[in-house]
Amino acid sequence: VGMYLQRERRRSLNSLSLCGTGAIGLGLWSVIKTIMTFFANRNYIAEMISDIYTNSGVSKEEVSLKAVAFITYLLILAFLVLVFSIHLYVGKCANAEAKKGKKRYLYLIIALLAGFLYMYSCYLGILSIRDLTFNEATLTDDINNSIDQIAEFLLDLSSAGVLLALFFSAIRSRILSNMISKQEAAHEH
């Protein structure tokens, strides 16, 4: 029984380490994907910034709208930094626990909450994909939009799976460690 528990604990720790690395990778991919979206729209963003600062022949309402859009882009960027920081923190803590035995609880709570948020985002993605309509006049844009929505859904689904698997691997390895400790203590007496 002791060898079985040791083997299962090692498997859980390996899974925890893999999920930790996966969490970091998915966080990085979220940032890269969003930056690529920014670059795809860079002409629009440059024009928006130019209109805000020069007010060149553009109505005050348009400048206000573009300023709001620019601030929104900045908020999205700040949110991205937060998302990546969470992924990085959770991934590093998972790897530290798997390799060095450093047990922290905050990262598990964050991983669980983030996993559920990603699951909720998947639910919203399903609703969004279900409600897609295609218009002949804008067919190319509609197809690109639907591909983006499906890609976002798959990224959210992967992130939810990795973070929840990370959580359960950590809990399982901790339970197995406790069982092993109790078994070793019983053999010493």
Contacts in CASP RR format, 6 or more apart in sequence:
PFRMAT RR
TARGET T0000
AUTHOR 0000-0000-0000
METHOD contacts of the structure
MODEL  1
VGMYLQRERRRSLNSLSLCGTGAIGLGLWSVIKTIMTFFANRNYIAEMIS
DIYTNSGVSKEEVSLKAVAFITYLLILAFLVLVFSIHLYVGKCANAEAKK
GKKRYLYLIIALLAGFLYMYSCYLGILSIRDLTFNEATLTDDINNSIDQI
AEFLLDLSSAGVLLALFFSAIRSRILSNMISKQEAAHEH
1 183 0 8 1.000
2 180 0 8 1.000
2 183 0 8 1.000
5 176 0 8 1.000
5 179 0 8 1.000
5 180 0 8 1.000
5 183 0 8 1.000
6 180 0 8 1.000
8 172 0 8 1.000
8 176 0 8 1.000
9 173 0 8 1.000
9 176 0 8 1.000
9 177 0 8 1.000
9 180 0 8 1.000
12 169 0 8 1.000
12 170 0 8 1.000
12 172 0 8 1.000
12 173 0 8 1.000
12 176 0 8 1.000
13 97 0 8 1.000
13 98 0 8 1.000
13 169 0 8 1.000
13 173 0 8 1.000
14 98 0 8 1.000
15 165 0 8 1.000
15 169 0 8 1.000
16 94 0 8 1.000
16 95 0 8 1.000
16 97 0 8 1.000
16 98 0 8 1.000
16 166 0 8 1.000
16 169 0 8 1.000
16 170 0 8 1.000
16 173 0 8 1.000
17 94 0 8 1.000
17 95 0 8 1.000
17 98 0 8 1.000
17 99 0 8 1.000
19 91 0 8 1.000
19 94 0 8 1.000
19 162 0 8 1.000
19 163 0 8 1.000
19 165 0 8 1.000
19 166 0 8 1.000
19 169 0 8 1.000
20 90 0 8 1.000
20 91 0 8 1.000
20 92 0 8 1.000
20 94 0 8 1.000
20 95 0 8 1.000
20 98 0 8 1.000
20 162 0 8 1.000
20 166 0 8 1.000
21 91 0 8 1.000
21 95 0 8 1.000
22 91 0 8 1.000
22 162 0 8 1.000
23 87 0 8 1.000
23 90 0 8 1.000
23 91 0 8 1.000
23 94 0 8 1.000
23 111 0 8 1.000
23 159 0 8 1.000
23 162 0 8 1.000
23 163 0 8 1.000
23 166 0 8 1.000
24 87 0 8 1.000
24 88 0 8 1.000
24 91 0 8 1.000
24 92 0 8 1.000
25 87 0 8 1.000
26 87 0 8 1.000
26 155 0 8 1.000
26 158 0 8 1.000
26 159 0 8 1.000
26 162 0 8 1.000
27 83 0 8 1.000
27 84 0 8 1.000
27 87 0 8 1.000
27 88 0 8 1.000
27 159 0 8 1.000
28 84 0 8 1.000
28 87 0 8 1.000
29 155 0 8 1.000
30 80 0 8 1.000
30 83 0 8 1.000
30 84 0 8 1.000
30 87 0 8 1.000
30 155 0 8 1.000
30 159 0 8 1.000
31 80 0 8 1.000
31 83 0 8 1.000
31 84 0 8 1.000
33 151 0 8 1.000
33 155 0 8 1.000
34 76 0 8 1.000
34 77 0 8 1.000
34 80 0 8 1.000
38 45 0 8 1.000
38 73 0 8 1.000
45 70 0 8 1.000
45 73 0 8 1.000
48 66 0 8 1.000
48 69 0 8 1.000
48 70 0 8 1.000
49 70 0 8 1.000
50 56 0 8 1.000
51 58 0 8 1.000
51 62 0 8 1.000
51 63 0 8 1.000
51 66 0 8 1.000
52 63 0 8 1.000
52 66 0 8 1.000
52 67 0 8 1.000
52 70 0 8 1.000
55 63 0 8 1.000
58 66 0 8 1.000
86 110 0 8 1.000
86 114 0 8 1.000
89 107 0 8 1.000
89 110 0 8 1.000
90 107 0 8 1.000
90 110 0 8 1.000
90 111 0 8 1.000
90 114 0 8 1.000
90 163 0 8 1.000
90 166 0 8 1.000
91 107 0 8 1.000
91 166 0 8 1.000
93 102 0 8 1.000
93 104 0 8 1.000
93 106 0 8 1.000
93 107 0 8 1.000
94 107 0 8 1.000
94 111 0 8 1.000
94 166 0 8 1.000
94 169 0 8 1.000
94 170 0 8 1.000
96 102 0 8 1.000
96 104 0 8 1.000
97 103 0 8 1.000
97 104 0 8 1.000
97 170 0 8 1.000
97 173 0 8 1.000
98 173 0 8 1.000
103 174 0 8 1.000
108 167 0 8 1.000
108 170 0 8 1.000
108 171 0 8 1.000
111 163 0 8 1.000
111 164 0 8 1.000
111 166 0 8 1.000
111 167 0 8 1.000
111 170 0 8 1.000
112 163 0 8 1.000
112 164 0 8 1.000
112 167 0 8 1.000
114 159 0 8 1.000
114 163 0 8 1.000
115 159 0 8 1.000
115 160 0 8 1.000
115 161 0 8 1.000
115 163 0 8 1.000
115 164 0 8 1.000
115 167 0 8 1.000
116 160 0 8 1.000
118 156 0 8 1.000
118 157 0 8 1.000
118 159 0 8 1.000
118 160 0 8 1.000
118 161 0 8 1.000
118 163 0 8 1.000
119 160 0 8 1.000
119 164 0 8 1.000
121 156 0 8 1.000
121 160 0 8 1.000
122 153 0 8 1.000
122 156 0 8 1.000
122 157 0 8 1.000
122 160 0 8 1.000
125 149 0 8 1.000
125 152 0 8 1.000
125 153 0 8 1.000
125 156 0 8 1.000
126 153 0 8 1.000
128 149 0 8 1.000
129 146 0 8 1.000
129 149 0 8 1.000
129 150 0 8 1.000
129 153 0 8 1.000
132 142 0 8 1.000
132 145 0 8 1.000
132 146 0 8 1.000
132 149 0 8 1.000
133 142 0 8 1.000
134 142 0 8 1.000
134 143 0 8 1.000
135 142 0 8 1.000
END
